[in-house]
């Protein structure tokens, strides 16, 4: 049986405002801070900095040599789950119409 503690920790992280959006926007090419901020509807710089720090601390995001942000292998694996969740949500939405 999966650890309740592990899923609770993950859900707490993902439940923080802007975390899911940052992960979603980083699913493609690395983005410099300003482009990531623009992709996230101009989230405040302090909030984006805090979320990036938290995601780096969790090993989900890293900075490239040219200071862009990108997902780590763990971040990409989580991103794959988000893409699957997006497909599920799209199919569900179509069924509900």
TABEL-V122990 format. One record per run of one state. SS is the DSSP state (helix for helix, strand for strand, loop for the rest). FROM is the first residue (numbers start at 0). LEN is the number of residues. If there is no record, write none. Layout:
((SS:FROM:LEN) (SS:FROM:LEN))
//
This chain:
((loop:0:3) (helix:3:11) (loop:14:4) (helix:18:7) (loop:25:5) (strand:30:2) (helix:32:7) (loop:39:5) (helix:44:13) (loop:57:3) (strand:60:3) (loop:63:4) (strand:67:4) (loop:71:1) (helix:72:24) (loop:96:1))
//
